[in-house]
């Protein structure tokens, strides 16, 4: 919601301001105090501001990738808050060293300055986060009134009540059968309600629609439950939407330019990955051949865009004929995995050959993960609107992959679909970039599958 987005923006702007404050303090300590030898440079600020601008842009990207702007960290314990800052800053400093020393055009190589700047930035940003956390915990929350009594709304309203860090305060839940215009107006006024969340079925009742129209002058936002659920969770509530929702929200003609640009970027990124791929390929191939009998690559039929099947390519991580032994998805303890296969899965190197699928246009780097045709056929029967995820190309990574456990099973398909539908509706270049940055961070933290 806007309030959470505003807090994230304030946190980001505070970080940017403090990064430049740390640079100013660094230059003051370095060139104006007697602790260090005097410098012949007349205008040290002019010399440093643009190189450090590049460093700070890099740091902000690393901060974002590390989750420093994720809402759940805003109310973290104090020691955890310091760790949230320290680790990304160490990584950022290492990259800054490479930036300065391998790009001669930057003209400066400030070993001492960079270390001082990093130390000051850590102190200032950590202090800023502690202050921000304290202010956020005391800030007024958004007052929400629910109108409706479906199982989904009851479950979600309970979640909001149990998660104060989300920034909402549950005022009340009113059943449709108990709706009284005057009573609702009284509740809104007495409880200072900010948002009234209504079930989609309410919109079919013209009398109720008129009643809600009349409360708009009170400064209250009236939104549907699917819209509210989406804004808070980043998912689409599949269980309560209908065909009308898709007709109103999936306007594919507006995505044509995006799809063209995305295809160009897919090819460009895949081309860049060819260099490390050609280095890794022979090493992995030799290891697979030595470790166990069978082919180097594993091909499996998956369902792509529009339901079109294609062959999904991975480095083989299981013994030959593993599919015949067990048709279910394996996990990290699956006896069918070879020794090399366990390593490949742990490091995610088994996914590397999928850049071939990207080149062929069968996959993208970002999108819903492709499933086997038999799974798709079964899930279409079990889950409403499952076929909509076939509207876009499948991806190597996706919104579900960065938000759910890496061992998510077929039983988790309903929740995965909620993330996939959110991506399909809101996909953009910025969304793809955010997912890829988050994926890199998650891969660095995880111990494998």
Secondary structure by P-SEA (a helix, b strand, c coil): caaaaaaaaaaaaaaaaaaaaaaaaaaaacccccccccccccccccccaaaaaaaaaaaaaaaaaacccccccccccaaaaaaaaaaaaaaaaaaaaaaaaaccccccccaaaaaaaaaaaaaaaaaaaaaaaaaaaacccbbbbbccccaaaaaaaaaaaaccccccccccccccccccaaaaaaaaaaacccbbbbcccccccaaaaaaaaaacccbbbbbcaaaaaaacccccccccccaaaaaaccccccaaaaaaaaaaaaaaaaaaaaaaaaaaaaaaaaaaaaacccccbbbbbbbccccbbbbbbcccccccccccccccccccccccccaaaaaaaaaccccccaaaaaaaccccccccccccaaaaaaaaaccccccccccccccccccccccccccccccaaaaaaaaaaaaaacccaaaaaaaaaaaaaaaaccccc
